[in-house]
Amino acid sequence: MPTISIRIDEKLKRKMDELSYINWSEVIRRKIEEVVEEEEKKRREEGKKKKDLKRINDASLRSYEFFLNYGGKKSEETIREWRDKNWQ
């Protein structure tokens, strides 16, 4: 298992020594794991947001294309065009 070192001030070290029954290595290890998990979760959420934004952008483009093709027509005309395309 790899080893890391940290620096703390004397006052904190004295307080830790007074609580010598606590396994400080384990406390630090758990906190590091917690922070890593939180950061990984943030990354996953950011990835989902990027995917959602792409889907929204794609839908917006399709909506704009639809408007360009069918904008200004009556709904009956649009439905008739769709039916004619599907029955050919």
Backbone bond lengths (Angstrom), bond angles and torsions (degrees), N, CA, C in turn:
res aa  C-N    CA-C-N  psi(-1)  N-CA   C-N-CA  omega(-1)  CA-C   N-CA-C  phi
1 M - - - 1.450 - - 1.527 108.33 -
2 P 1.339 117.75 132.10 1.464 120.66 179.20 1.530 111.50 -66.28
3 T 1.307 115.68 157.48 1.456 122.62 179.42 1.518 108.93 -118.40
4 I 1.324 116.12 139.77 1.459 120.56 173.42 1.514 108.40 -122.86
5 S 1.324 117.23 159.35 1.464 122.16 178.14 1.511 108.98 -123.53
6 I 1.319 115.62 146.44 1.463 120.95 175.10 1.521 108.01 -131.54
7 R 1.312 115.23 160.29 1.464 120.63 176.71 1.521 108.16 -113.67
8 I 1.329 114.60 136.96 1.460 121.02 175.69 1.519 107.84 -133.99
9 D 1.331 116.38 160.32 1.472 117.69 -179.78 1.535 110.44 -79.33
10 E 1.303 114.86 166.15 1.468 121.83 -175.75 1.528 112.20 -61.35
11 K 1.321 116.61 -40.24 1.461 120.74 -178.17 1.530 110.90 -60.88
12 L 1.318 115.91 -45.38 1.454 119.86 178.57 1.529 110.89 -64.89
13 K 1.299 116.56 -40.95 1.475 120.74 179.72 1.534 110.15 -60.88
14 R 1.310 117.63 -42.10 1.472 120.59 178.37 1.528 110.77 -61.34
15 K 1.345 115.74 -43.06 1.466 119.32 179.14 1.521 111.01 -63.98
16 M 1.314 116.28 -39.76 1.472 119.66 177.89 1.523 110.52 -64.14
17 D 1.312 116.39 -39.67 1.467 120.39 179.16 1.528 111.58 -63.57
18 E 1.315 116.46 -33.90 1.466 120.01 177.57 1.531 110.62 -67.00
19 L 1.316 116.35 -25.09 1.461 121.84 178.84 1.529 109.10 -106.97
20 S 1.289 115.89 48.53 1.470 121.91 -172.17 1.537 113.41 -65.31
21 Y 1.302 118.27 -16.83 1.463 121.12 178.53 1.541 111.61 -73.08
22 I 1.338 117.41 -12.83 1.466 121.49 179.02 1.525 109.23 -85.67
23 N 1.307 115.49 134.52 1.464 121.03 176.31 1.537 107.46 -83.28
24 W 1.310 117.50 93.19 1.460 122.37 -174.60 1.518 112.48 -64.79
25 S 1.306 116.67 -33.14 1.470 119.32 177.19 1.524 110.36 -61.14
26 E 1.328 115.67 -41.74 1.466 119.55 179.39 1.524 111.25 -68.06
27 V 1.325 116.86 -39.61 1.464 120.94 178.03 1.531 109.98 -59.92
28 I 1.310 116.48 -46.97 1.461 121.22 -178.69 1.527 110.41 -66.64
29 R 1.319 116.77 -42.39 1.468 121.25 179.10 1.534 110.62 -59.16
30 R 1.335 116.48 -46.39 1.469 120.37 179.08 1.526 111.74 -61.37
31 K 1.323 116.47 -43.18 1.463 119.79 -179.12 1.529 110.50 -65.21
32 I 1.313 117.53 -40.60 1.467 120.80 177.70 1.522 109.69 -61.62
33 E 1.332 117.13 -45.10 1.467 120.68 178.33 1.530 110.54 -60.21
34 E 1.321 117.19 -41.50 1.464 121.82 179.97 1.530 110.77 -61.51
35 V 1.319 116.62 -45.87 1.462 120.70 -179.47 1.531 110.27 -65.46
36 V 1.326 117.07 -42.01 1.470 120.61 178.87 1.528 109.80 -61.13
37 E 1.333 117.89 -45.56 1.466 121.36 179.07 1.533 111.57 -61.26
38 E 1.325 117.00 -41.80 1.469 120.70 178.57 1.524 110.88 -62.19
39 E 1.330 116.53 -43.30 1.466 120.61 -179.55 1.527 111.31 -67.32
40 E 1.327 117.04 -38.88 1.471 119.97 177.43 1.527 110.20 -64.69
41 K 1.327 116.89 -38.85 1.468 121.17 177.89 1.526 110.15 -63.01
42 K 1.335 117.29 -43.17 1.460 121.44 177.67 1.532 110.61 -59.74
43 R 1.323 116.33 -42.83 1.472 120.26 179.25 1.521 111.17 -62.20
44 R 1.335 116.03 -43.50 1.474 119.37 178.56 1.524 110.83 -61.73
45 E 1.334 116.36 -43.40 1.462 120.75 179.88 1.521 110.83 -64.50
46 E 1.328 116.98 -39.48 1.469 120.29 177.51 1.522 110.16 -63.41
47 G 1.339 116.64 -39.61 1.463 120.64 177.32 1.513 111.39 -61.45
48 K 1.347 116.09 -41.78 1.469 120.61 178.10 1.518 110.63 -64.67
49 K 1.337 117.03 -40.85 1.464 120.34 179.74 1.519 110.60 -62.52
50 K 1.337 116.40 -41.27 1.462 119.87 179.34 1.526 110.29 -63.10
51 K 1.338 116.69 -41.05 1.461 120.19 178.10 1.523 110.43 -64.40
52 D 1.346 116.29 -42.25 1.464 120.20 179.43 1.526 110.83 -63.21
53 L 1.338 116.38 -42.11 1.459 119.22 179.00 1.526 111.10 -63.46
54 K 1.329 116.99 -37.43 1.461 120.33 177.59 1.524 109.74 -64.79
55 R 1.333 117.45 -43.82 1.466 120.32 178.71 1.525 110.97 -62.68
56 I 1.326 117.25 -40.42 1.461 120.70 178.77 1.521 109.92 -64.48
57 N 1.324 116.16 -43.66 1.463 120.28 179.14 1.528 110.84 -62.04
58 D 1.324 117.26 -44.83 1.467 121.08 178.67 1.527 111.18 -60.74
59 A 1.327 116.51 -43.39 1.471 120.43 179.42 1.521 110.55 -64.45
60 S 1.315 116.32 -38.63 1.459 120.34 178.52 1.530 110.75 -63.21
61 L 1.330 115.82 -42.70 1.466 119.19 178.32 1.524 111.43 -63.78
62 R 1.343 116.78 -42.44 1.472 119.90 178.22 1.528 110.44 -63.06
63 S 1.324 116.31 -39.84 1.460 120.47 178.95 1.528 110.28 -63.25
64 Y 1.325 116.67 -41.51 1.465 120.39 179.50 1.530 110.38 -66.27
65 E 1.332 116.76 -41.29 1.470 120.06 177.12 1.530 110.22 -62.07
66 F 1.316 116.24 -40.81 1.460 120.55 177.55 1.525 110.22 -60.16
67 F 1.337 115.39 -45.52 1.465 119.79 179.31 1.529 110.83 -60.04
68 L 1.336 115.98 -43.33 1.468 118.85 -179.82 1.527 111.61 -62.62
69 N 1.330 116.41 -37.49 1.469 120.66 -177.44 1.523 112.81 -80.08
70 Y 1.337 117.43 -35.58 1.464 120.02 -171.90 1.521 113.75 -122.73
71 G 1.309 118.62 0.93 1.462 121.65 -177.64 1.521 111.49 -62.70
72 G 1.305 115.77 139.11 1.447 120.99 176.77 1.520 114.52 85.69
73 K 1.310 117.98 -5.68 1.467 120.50 179.19 1.522 109.58 -92.78
74 K 1.295 115.47 155.30 1.457 119.94 174.09 1.526 108.34 -72.10
75 S 1.317 115.88 152.02 1.461 119.77 -178.81 1.522 111.72 -59.81
76 E 1.341 116.69 -34.46 1.468 119.35 -179.99 1.531 110.46 -63.64
77 E 1.331 116.10 -38.59 1.467 120.13 179.75 1.526 110.70 -65.90
78 T 1.328 116.47 -42.68 1.463 121.25 179.77 1.525 110.48 -63.36
79 I 1.330 117.07 -45.89 1.466 120.93 179.28 1.525 110.04 -61.46
80 R 1.318 117.90 -42.75 1.461 121.88 179.34 1.538 110.15 -61.24
81 E 1.349 117.15 -42.60 1.474 120.61 178.67 1.529 110.65 -61.59
82 W 1.330 116.96 -45.09 1.464 120.24 179.75 1.532 110.52 -62.03
83 R 1.299 116.66 -45.13 1.461 119.96 -179.43 1.535 110.83 -62.56
84 D 1.320 115.37 -42.79 1.468 119.23 179.79 1.529 111.49 -63.06
85 K 1.329 116.84 -39.39 1.474 120.59 179.20 1.531 111.09 -66.34
86 N 1.326 117.22 -39.52 1.457 120.92 -177.30 1.533 113.29 -76.03
87 W 1.312 118.23 -22.87 1.463 121.19 -177.24 1.531 113.17 -96.49
88 Q 1.306 116.28 1.08 1.474 118.08 -179.69 1.493 111.63 -86.77
